Amino acid sequence: MRLFDTHCHFETEDADEMAAILSRAKAAGVEKVLAVGGSPKLNKSVAVAMTLAKEEGRRKKEEGVTGRGEYPVVLGAMGFDRDQVNLVNKDQPSPILPSSLFPLPSSLSALGEIGLDYHYSPETRDGQLALFSAQLEEARRRDLPVIIHTREAADDTIALLREIPSRGVIHCFTGTPDEAKAYLDLGFFVSFSGIVTFRLADNVRESARVVPDDRILIETDSPFLAPVPMRGRPNEPAFVAHVCEFLAGQRGFAPDDFAELTFANAERAFA
């Protein structure tokens, strides 16, 4: 089985802890992970994970070891999520981000996570929209895909993506089938986390059914949302195998075949 966890967070900058997480992922069949930022602290952890994986690969090469080594390939995404609304300069005619925030590495595979969340902080809607739109423009300038978080904000998210054409992934999808279709019409991939395995998540499974085989992705969103049968434990990239197996069963695939399908989709999404 060849798996691609398209969305994980490392909330530690401890190299030993990160190495253990990556080793367990590789043992579970995870060949690639996308380490995702969203705040200055998370962005820094992405850089640490990418460096750790590169150094391990370099060491294996120097030792003459063939293959990928004991860690997956770590790709990176950095950005500023809806909780970073204080970063945007809303007094400008067009909302902009300070240039000091964007000496981000040229090796990034995506900009994210970014987006809107009105569940906890609806009062920051205007700031969230300003931050989101500024980063969509930044991603377009850099020709990068975006990783979008949207919660109880589908109308605004869809409207802004129509205004600023973009490409990328709607991650950890929990919306309706009609919302999924709207994102698909905009050219986005739709990614499902361990939520799809939850007993009461019939709505998420219904939405997953409308996503075609060539646009579906899988993720952990670790360290959150551990899938069944790992509920109650901190999530980690190794557990993406459970998301894969569950959705494979839902869609009539052998797990290995669905893993390969979603791996190829992720390669296209973040090419």
C-alpha positions as a printed Julia matrix, in Angstrom:
271×3 Matrix{Float64}:
   0.0    0.0     0.0
   1.35   3.43   -1.01
  -0.31   6.24    0.94
  -0.18  10.05    0.83
  -1.37  11.95    3.91
  -2.31  15.26    2.3
  -2.77  17.21    5.54
  -0.96  16.81    8.84
   0.24  19.25   11.48
   3.33  18.84   13.62
   2.64  20.63   16.87
   6.13  19.84   18.09
   9.48  21.13   16.93
  11.29  18.3    18.76
  13.23  16.39   16.1
  13.18  13.09   17.99
   9.41  13.18   18.45
   8.93  14.15   14.83
  11.25  11.36   13.69
   9.22   8.79   15.63
   5.98  10.0    14.02
   7.54   9.83   10.56
   8.99   6.37   11.16
   5.58   5.02   12.2
   4.04   6.59    9.11
   6.55   4.93    6.81
   5.97   1.57    8.51
   2.24   1.97    7.81
   2.83   2.49    4.08
   2.83   6.3     4.0
   5.25   7.35    1.27
   4.48  11.08    1.31
   3.04  13.55    3.77
   2.15  17.19    3.37
   3.11  19.04    6.53
   0.77  22.02    6.84
   1.2   25.32    8.63
  -1.31  28.03    9.42
   0.46  30.16   12.04
   4.02  31.34   12.6
   4.58  28.45   15.03
   3.09  25.79   12.73
   4.97  27.2     9.74
   8.2   26.76   11.69
   7.33  23.14   12.46
   6.78  22.51    8.73
  10.31  23.73    8.03
  11.7   21.44   10.75
   9.87  18.4     9.35
  11.0   19.08    5.8
  14.62  19.51    6.92
  14.51  16.35    9.03
  13.26  14.24    6.12
  15.78  15.73    3.69
  18.68  15.11    6.05
  17.6   11.51    6.56
  17.39  10.99    2.81
  20.83  12.55    2.32
  22.32  10.33    5.03
  20.85   7.19    3.47
  22.24   8.2     0.09
  25.7    8.76    1.55
  25.53   5.32    3.17
  24.62   3.78   -0.18
  21.19   2.67    1.01
  18.68   2.26   -1.78
  15.01   3.19   -1.48
  13.32   6.01    0.38
  14.8    5.45    3.82
  12.85   5.2     7.05
  10.81   8.41    6.66
   8.22   9.41    4.09
   8.96  12.27    1.74
   7.8   15.44    3.52
   6.31  18.22    1.42
   5.42  21.55    2.94
   2.62  24.1     2.97
   2.75  27.36    4.89
   0.24  30.14    5.36
  -1.89  31.96    7.91
  -5.22  30.58    9.04
  -8.41  32.35   10.14
  -7.06  32.87   13.67
  -4.29  35.14   12.38
  -6.6   38.01   11.4
  -4.42  40.53   13.22
  -1.72  40.03   10.56
  -3.6   41.69    7.7
  -3.53  45.41    7.02
  -7.19  46.19    6.49
  -6.59  49.96    6.13
  -5.16  49.52    2.63
  -7.5   49.97   -0.38
  -6.97  46.28   -1.07
  -6.21  44.19    2.03
  -2.56  43.21    2.03
  -0.21  41.14    4.14
   3.07  42.62    5.33
   5.86  41.54    2.98
   7.85  40.44    6.04
   5.47  37.49    6.42
   6.31  36.07    3.03
   9.94  35.17    2.81
   8.4   31.68    2.74
  10.56  28.94    1.18
  10.47  28.55   -2.58
  10.29  24.78   -2.05
   6.7   24.87   -0.77
   4.15  22.65   -2.49
   1.14  24.75   -1.44
   0.04  27.8     0.51
  -2.03  26.93    3.54
  -3.91  26.29    5.43
  -6.0   29.36    4.81
  -9.72  30.03    4.8
 -12.76  30.91    6.85
 -14.3   29.58   10.06
 -17.37  31.22   11.51
 -18.07  28.48   14.07
 -16.03  29.98   16.9
 -15.3   33.53   15.74
 -18.07  34.9    13.5
 -17.27  38.38   14.79
 -13.94  38.34   12.89
 -15.63  37.69    9.53
 -14.33  40.86    7.87
 -10.78  40.22    9.01
 -10.95  36.58    7.94
 -12.16  37.58    4.47
  -9.37  40.13    4.14
  -6.71  37.64    5.21
  -8.11  34.89    2.99
  -8.34  37.08   -0.11
  -4.83  38.47    0.38
  -3.41  34.95    0.53
  -5.37  33.77   -2.48
  -3.74  36.59   -4.39
  -0.34  35.64   -2.98
  -0.82  32.02   -4.06
  -1.83  33.15   -7.53
   1.3   35.33   -7.72
   3.43  32.34   -6.75
   1.44  29.89   -8.91
   0.81  27.66   -5.89
  -2.22  25.56   -5.0
  -4.03  26.5    -1.81
  -5.23  24.36    1.08
  -8.56  25.7     2.29
 -10.3   25.3     5.62
 -13.95  26.29    5.57
 -16.45  25.79    8.4
 -19.92  27.31    8.49
 -18.65  29.7     5.82
 -19.37  27.94    2.52
 -21.23  30.84    0.87
 -18.39  33.3     1.48
 -15.72  30.72    0.57
 -17.36  29.85   -2.73
 -18.02  33.51   -3.57
 -14.4   34.48   -2.95
 -13.06  31.55   -4.98
 -15.25  32.67   -7.87
 -13.84  36.18   -7.52
 -10.2   35.04   -7.23
  -9.77  31.91   -9.38
  -7.57  29.44   -7.54
  -6.63  25.77   -7.47
  -6.01  23.34   -4.68
  -7.8   21.38   -1.97
 -10.8   21.83    0.26
  -9.41  19.97    3.24
 -11.23  17.98    5.95
 -14.51  18.34    4.09
 -17.63  18.36    6.27
 -20.07  20.28    4.07
 -23.09  19.24    2.04
 -23.09  17.38   -1.26
 -24.18  20.59   -3.03
 -21.22  22.45   -1.51
 -18.89  19.67   -2.61
 -20.25  19.97   -6.14
 -19.66  23.74   -6.08
 -16.0   23.25   -5.15
 -15.63  20.55   -7.79
 -17.08  22.94  -10.38
 -14.37  25.42   -9.35
 -11.72  22.78  -10.09
 -10.82  21.85   -6.52
  -9.91  18.5    -5.04
 -11.92  17.47   -1.96
 -10.17  15.77    0.95
 -11.66  13.62    3.7
 -10.25  13.04    7.17
 -11.03  10.55    9.91
 -14.38  12.29   10.42
 -15.72  10.18    7.55
 -15.34   7.1     9.78
 -17.31   8.56   12.7
 -20.6    6.89   13.58
 -22.67  10.08   13.32
 -20.99  11.44   10.17
 -23.59  10.25    7.64
 -23.59  13.73    6.07
 -19.84  13.51    5.38
 -20.21  10.07    3.84
 -23.05  11.37    1.67
 -20.82  14.18    0.42
 -17.95  11.78   -0.24
 -20.2    9.84   -2.6
 -20.54  12.81   -4.98
 -16.77  13.33   -5.33
 -15.44  11.56   -8.43
 -12.53   9.16   -8.25
 -10.12  11.62   -9.86
 -10.77  14.41   -7.29
 -10.85  12.66   -3.94
  -8.02  12.89   -1.41
  -7.4   11.48    2.05
  -5.77  13.07    5.09
  -5.41  12.84    8.84
  -5.46  16.51    9.93
  -3.32  15.12   12.73
  -2.94  15.51   15.64
  -6.73  15.93   15.58
  -9.66  13.75   14.49
  -8.21  10.27   14.88
 -10.25   7.84   12.77
 -12.07   4.76   13.96
 -10.55   2.51   15.38
  -8.04   4.99   16.85
 -10.55   7.33   18.51
  -9.29   8.84   21.75
  -5.65   8.79   20.67
  -3.6   11.65   19.22
  -3.89  11.35   15.47
  -0.79  10.91   13.3
   0.02  10.32    9.62
   0.21   6.53   10.05
  -3.54   6.52   10.74
  -4.37   7.71    7.22
  -4.41   3.99    6.38
  -7.69   3.7     8.3
  -9.27   6.56    6.32
  -8.11   4.86    3.13
  -9.52   1.47    4.09
 -12.86   2.92    5.17
 -13.41   4.94    1.99
 -12.18   2.08   -0.16
 -14.93  -0.07    1.32
 -17.5    2.66    0.79
 -16.53   3.02   -2.88
 -16.01  -0.65   -3.75
 -12.22  -0.53   -4.06
  -9.56  -2.81   -2.71
  -7.61  -0.72   -0.15
  -4.37  -0.94   -2.14
  -6.12   0.29   -5.27
  -7.79   3.19   -3.49
  -4.48   4.13   -1.87
  -2.86   4.25   -5.31
  -5.75   6.26   -6.73
  -5.6    8.9    -4.0
  -1.79   8.97   -4.14
  -1.95   9.82   -7.86
  -4.6   12.47   -7.19
  -2.4   14.08   -4.54
   0.56  14.09   -6.9
  -1.55  16.03   -9.4
  -2.96  18.37   -6.76
   0.49  19.39   -5.51
   2.54  18.98   -8.66
